[in-house]
Amino acid sequence: MSEDLRIEPADRDDPDLRQLVTDHLADMVATTPDPASRHALDHDDLFGPAVAVWVARLDGRVAGCGALAELTPDSGELKAMRTTVEARGHGVGTAVLRHLLDEARGRGYRAVHLETGAQDFFAPARRLYEAHGFVATGPFGTYVEDPASVFMRLDLAL
């Protein structure tokens, strides 16, 4: 793969992005059998009024996505972090995460939170977040303690 990676605002009608979200939801069902422990947004909720979505394109093709939801005027939540199978290992997840963190800083957020799975399937995601300074914390927002979830937070230096 070449290094032509672009991150841009997502188009809710993009069929490739819709497929990526569908694949993401299917993985969430497969890895987290209890529906109460699944916190991935479906396509409609992902494009709700409090969520901003970006798509990563590698050589013009959808390679990943990520979203930032406002929790409070000074904090946000990462949502829908996903990379296509073909793009894994090419820095797409890191680029999307950095973009989302830059956006959060630009909004004046003092902290960014996230919820991810506790299962082995999510270990690469947890390592990515830890490498960027996220630390484990308790539930935030409307989340409750759940053995299937890992809650993380990054305090942003503005």
Buried (B, 14 or more C-beta within 10 A) or exposed (E): BEEEBEBEEBEEEBEBBBEBBEEBBEBBEEBBEEEEBBBBBEBEBBBEEEBBBBBBBBEEEBBBBBBBBBBEEBBBBBBBBBBBEEBEEBBBBBBBBBBBBEBBBEBEBBBBBBBBBBEEBBEEBBEBBEEBBBEEBEEBEEBEEBEBBBBBBBEBEE
